[in-house]
Amino acid sequence: MLTISSPLFTNSSLISFPPFPSPSHFPPFSIHFTKPPRNNNRLRASTSSSTNESTPSTSTSAITVVNTDSDNSTAFVIQARNKIGLLQVITRVFKVLGLTIDKATVEFEGDYFIKKFFVTDSHGNKIQDDENLERIKRALNEAIGGDGGDGKVSVAKSTGNRGIVVRRAGLVEGFGERKAKAERMFSLMDGFLKNDPFSLQKDILHHVEYTMARSRFSFDDYEAYQALAHSVRDRLIERWHDTHIYFKKTKSKRLYFLSLEFLMGRSLSNSVINLGIQDQYAEALNQLGFEFEVLAEQEGDASLGNGGLARFSACQMDSLATLDYPAWGYGLRYEYGLFRQIIVDGFQHEQPDYWLNFGNPWEIERIHVTYEVKFNGTVEEVDMNGEKVKVWIPGETVEAVAYDNPIPGYGTKNTINLRLWAAKPSNQFDLEAYNTGDYINSIVNRQNTEAISNVLYPDDRSHQGKEMRLKQQYFFVSASLQDIIRRFKEAHNNFDELPEQVALHLNDTHPSLSIAEIMRILVDEEHLGWSKAWNIVNKIFSFTTHTVVAEGLEKIPVDLLGSLLPRHLQILYEINSNFMEELKKKIGLDYNRLSRMSIIEEGAVKSIRMANLSIVCSHTVNGVSKVHSNTLKTKTFKDFYELWPEKFQYTTNGVTQRRWIVVSNPSLCALLSKWLGTEAWIRNADLLTGLRDHVDNTSFRHEWKMVKRLNKMRLAEYIETMSGVKVSLDAMFDVQVKRIHEYKRQLLNIFGIIHRYDCLKNMDKNDRRKVVPRVCIIGGKAAPGYEIAKKIIKLCHAVAEKVNNDADIGDLLKLVFIPDYNVSVAELVIPGADLSQHISTAGHEASGTGSMKFLMNGCLLLATADGSTVEIIEELGSDNLFLFGAKVEEVAELREKGGALKVPLQFARVLRMVRDGYFGDKDYFQSLCDTVEVGNDFYLLGSDFGSYLEAQAAADKAFVEPDKWIKMSILSAAASGRFSSDRTIREYAERTWKIDPCQCPF
């Protein structure tokens, strides 16, 4: 019997089949043409015993299965509108499915035909399984255009290339000559690129010779990577085009995700996995003498962001594509990503990240997609049709050029777009300078223009830095909104329809100038009345804030904004004036509260509060965890919550299991699929809870332990290569990797390591044998201007120098700092970790997606009850992780005690060791020590140190019981499904954006 399986498309009409035989396996069959009968009675009589459905009328397309006309074959009766080439398409479908056509008959009636195909499976038998018959019918229905018999053709194929795909020509609308041209174009390229190893090899060598301009007989690993990447991109592009054509045809409401940061990491492995062709590429490369894993290492990270917010944005894009939501991402194409971190003598040094030096094969430059972005100038009032209107006359104009990056979904054809903008000089740029021969000045101006998109996070401690940051934000906002409005106007001529077609999401306050910009477009350029434009704006924006404390909220000086964007300042003043008048009607003349809620902050430096602007103008304000949401409601935005409680909600952040298990931990991926009995967890992470059923299985535990050891071996090899430090695989790998910041308390971790070292030094040899060996791993970057964070990095290296070279300690304790921590390094570190520390002062972490990545990989957590950890505790249970420290509600009271706060003697001893120069650089570390002295210890390191040591002791105790540790590890992974970004996106889509999935059907 023919077996039809669908490992990747469990809820889709796309089906996967065994590889079909070569054409020689298909014997020729005869087709008998019959004159059309006067009526359909004979056909109805012959099909009355169909096992699946009744015979259709000739007014629509239909497929009927008949299993009674022949003892040896199954008859498929297909009725559809006649169309040239459709017969070949149908026969191709049967071939794709591995079926043999014994004979066929064709009858015509008007514009319709009735074709009857007698088919057997690959063993020459009749097909009797109802489920298989239904799937075959679905594939045929796709091919003949089951949406009404209009002749649009489409044959689905699985991501593993076990079939042929024919695109829908009907997606290109038009009539007459235009339609004929479209049909001609589709006939020339009516199939997707093939994904068998031989075809992949041809494509790779084609790019070696014609894209890289290298001889196919002589090229190195990097050139092979470039050719490989371009061949993968070709396959992304064809899906990407079809996806957006389908979005346009269906007129689905689209989400536009606005974020100044996207920490994408590498694209190759993620792309081939989501396309479902990793094995085929690996085989193709192996036959050419290359290894996929080696070539993947040639790719650099696209570090267009910093920390959790940026990585969260990347996970969002992956989930939006996988879940078939019609969405676009918008950001900036920084010439230099987040700086490269170089460590010299323990000190951090920053170097530019020249990530584009050798090109980026994943992006497509859209030189025809450009928009003018204006700065400076004046605003004039002119008469237009008897009305006074404002006209902005800019003093500077630059061009925004689009660079598109296809983002493929997993288990779907949908491939969405991340559009990044780069700044280029305007066509009118400095013509006068050229004409007067001032060549040098024109070049300097060109460099100043391109600098807008040069650097991620320009140093904004100076006025020039603040101006560049504001320019970046507006440049990004202006180009994105012009693009969005242009796309809307292509299909609509009434802006009342904008809220039904467009959802704009502000990822933190960086894109908040979108509000003023779209008001300017609607009022000044589209000439809508203020009230009408304002009503539209209030319906299209949603806002996610990642900030916890009010002091961290973004503000823009009024003087700077007025100079750079004079019209926008006027608009913001008017928005605020209207809001204040409305607020007075609701709360009266409570001037303190009015002042706190005003968009304009009065003070020594008059400023625009971007968070207040975002709240006022958005229909939804999102927190990123339950704890974060409560903080927003009770502290940060308390006044606004009391005014608009219905606006506030929370959607806990998530991470994509496709990046953080499938890509980064393939051994664990295979183990999960084996024991869960399905790969469906890759699209539905809730299925990971099924691991709990196997937690007591000895074989499963053993395999789990072997996977962890394999990943620790990979990490140990990296550590030795990077630092020269050899580490024991029997030690606990204790990891803290995240941005270096006082509230994240890497200093608490280092003090704990010093305490452990001090204890070891004071033990006799017999006692040392009972100690659990530890490899402590710390990684992360400090902001260039953050001196305290840089001193923490230096202290880490000073302690490591002492500990790692102490022969008395040996393998009992090692400390390693991983430099230049990024996504690719994380993909190596996270799978190899036994214990991961997430130890921020309670109430300071908005969410903390790092803990979710470690959880997915079966790493145990040592953490405070902060951010998303509270929800992890709910899902996992407090017995399966190591908790310590003050709770959120206790922090304020502890801080009030100030100098009266008692700290453990162990903390005082460790602090004294650092102060006294035990690890060198005595004077250098004095200011660092001052920050944690009693009375100055804002982040409560001393207060939490005792419970921190207790949690570490509990981790040691659990680690020496391997069965208990492995069980806790398995349960951690089983609890991680709730923290998939797929769940996050579904909640946003249903509750906030009001968008529906739109799956490209071919």
Secondary structure, DSSP 4 states (H G I P E B T S, - for coil): ----B-SS-TTSS--B-PPPPPGGGS---EEEEEPPPSSSHHHHHHHTT-SS-PPPPTTS-EEEEESSS-SS-EEEEEEEE--TTHHHHHHHHHHHTT-EEEEEEEEEETTEEEEEEEEE-TTS-----HHHHHHHHHHHHHHHTTTTT-----B---TT--S--B--GGGS---HHHHHHHHHHHHHT-BPPP-SHHHHHHHHHHHHHHTS---TTS--HHHHHHHHHHHHHHHHHHHHHHHHHHHHHHT--EEEEE-S-EEEE--HHHHHHHHT-HHHHHHHHHHHT--HHHHHTTPPPEEES-SHHHHHHHHHHHHHHHTT--EEEEEE--SB-SPEEEEETTEEEEE---TTTT--TT-EEEEEEEEEEEES-EEEEEEETTEEEEEEE-SEEEEEEEEEEEEEPTTSS-EEEEEEEEEEE-TTTTHHHHHTT-HHHHHHHHHHHHGGGTBSS--TTSHHHHHHHHHHHHHHHHHHHHHHHHHHHHH-S-GGGHHHHEEEEEESSTTTHHHHHHHHIIIIIS---HHHHHHHHHHHEEEE----SGGGS-EEEHHHHHHH-HHHHHHHHHHHHHHHHHHHHHH-S-HHHHHHH-SEEPSSS-EEEHHHHHHHH-SEEEESSHHHHHHIIIIITHHHHHH-GGGEEE----B-HIIIIIIT-HHHHHHHHHHHT-SGGGT-GGGGGGGGGGTT-HHHHHHHHHHHHHHHHHHHHHHHHHH-----TTSEEEEEES---GGGTHHHHHHHHHHHHHHHHTS-HHHHTTSPPEEEEEE----TT-HHHHHHHHHHHHHHHHHHT-TTTGGGEEEEEESS--HHHHHHHHHH-SEEEE-PPTT--S--THHHHHHHTT-EEEE-S-TTHHHHHHHH-GGGSEE-S--HHHHHHHHHHGGG----HHHHHHHHHHHTTTTS-TTTTHHHHHTTSTTT-TT-HHHHHHHHHHHHHHHHHHHTSHHHHHHHHHHHHHTGGGGBHHHHHHHIIIIII---------
